[in-house]
Amino acid sequence: MINIIVIPIDNRPVCYDLIRDTLSVDKNVNVLLPPIDFLGDLTHMAKIDEILLWLDNTKNIDVVVASLDTIAYGGLINSRRSNDDFHIIKNRVDKFIQIAKKHHAKVYAFSSIMRISNNNINEEEKDYWNKFGKLIFKYSKTVHRLVFDNNPILKKELELLRNKIPKHILKDYLQTRIRNFNINKYYLSLQKNNIFETLIFSLDDCSQYGLNIFEASKLEEKSNLYQNVYIKTGADEIPFILISKAYVDIVNQKRKLKFAIRYADNNSIDKISKYEDKPVCKSISDAIILSGCEVVKENENFDLILFVNNFTNEQGELVMNVFEPSSGFKIELNQINKPFFVVDILNANGADFDFVKNNKDIFSHKNFLGYSAWNTTSNSVGSALALATITYIAENKNIQSFIKVQTVRLLDDWVYQSYLRQKLRANEKNLNTETLTKEMEKFHPTIEQMLNCKLKNIEYSYPWNRFFEIRVKVGLN
């Protein structure tokens, strides 16, 4: 039995339930997460002391996959809101490292490079973001551009922006950035002693210029001095890449798994997805390589095939009502003799509804290893990759857990995100779980048929009290 501890970014279903259920596909893995009420959410930081005490009291730990943002700040969102000083945060991190050392656990860790959102929405930021978010974004972008181009026009723009943003707000924002950057540099210094089996710095919501991009470049320069340190676009999928890496390191030490990739549109693989800064093909290959596996061509010997339902022109964004026409991609099962899995990235924040409808037969195929259309391209790839890798390697499979993961992905990514969410947002003034349940239940017979299972005791809720995500609790026969 392998004992794997996971300390998530926060308590969202994709960060908590999905990680637990993915690792549970191997019956020889004992996966433990902190009690869910210890973790942070949209408005509350994590209970850091309780998490560290829980970790210290846990027995027989082989691996810890940890969000350092949770340990340091109380969560990903709180990393942008916290006013704690460097020394308080460093002491938390040091305590975490001491506990991991005491247990002789291998540590796979990740930390975010503080994002800069290009809007005036303060739902996940400090209060002043609702008035000055766009201006701070422009300030950040302009400062970075001046590193490469000492242009008088840019200097004038920067001065105008400084005058529009109150001094105390700009000072607070920059101090928070500098503190977080220094903490990330501290993680790098720890790697002098190989504290982490793997350390990933994540870049969330990227653009070409910005202080976050500047910081990433500086971390990348220093990361070359150490082993097993990486910069990766994304955020919520990073723990999935790390659990896949840890699982491959421990269970499949003999050789790297080889993946072949087949795209719906080969001519568009260099397009860049929403919220990312790298071409689709690069995002996907990076995730596979970071997870301890290898990308090969289809005419070479490979273990698994990844089908990618990619976009031709521009990735849709369902939350913003930006729709890309369905790809019309059809997976021909009679031509597949290898295990396969599917990532659906036609849209951000939801599935290609018609793609799933037209490929219903893949979900009950004997070689099927998973489907995901969750949020961004990197989110979908990372979560599907972990599930496929674990399901493929596991000698003692828990089929119920695998079907559970697929049930939730279909109910969430396909039904809710791509179809129902916008309908409810338009028609419902308030969040109503009864309406949500009634609408979702209409699709239960279809999913039972697709997965050859019987759903029971399905419960729906809005865990963060917003339309953006739902929690799906599944019972199965």
Secondary structure, 3 states (H helix, E strand, C coil): CEEEEEECCCCCCCCCHHHHHHHCCECCEEEECCCHHHCCCCCCCCCHHHHHHHHHHCCCCCEEEEEHHHHHHCCCCHHHHCCCCHHHHHHHHHHHHHHHHHCCCEEEEEEEECCCCCCCCCCCCCCCHHHHHHHHHHHHHHHHHHHHCCCHHHHHHHHHHHHHCCHHHHHHHHHHHHHHHHHHHHHHHHHHHCCCCEEEEEECCCCCCCHHHHHHHHHHHHHCCCCCEEEEECCCCHHHHHHHHHHHHHHCCCCCCEEEEEECCHHHCCCECCCCCCEHHHHHHHHHHHCCCEECCCCCCCCEEEEEECCCCCCEEHHHCECCCCCCCCCCHHHCCCCEEEEECCEECCCCHHHHHHCHHHHHCCCEEEEECCCCHHHHHHHHHHHHHHHHHCCCECHHHHHHHHHHHHHHHHHHHHHHHHHHHHHCCCCCHHHHHHHHHCCHHHHHHHHCCCEEEEEEECCCCCCCCCEEEEEEC
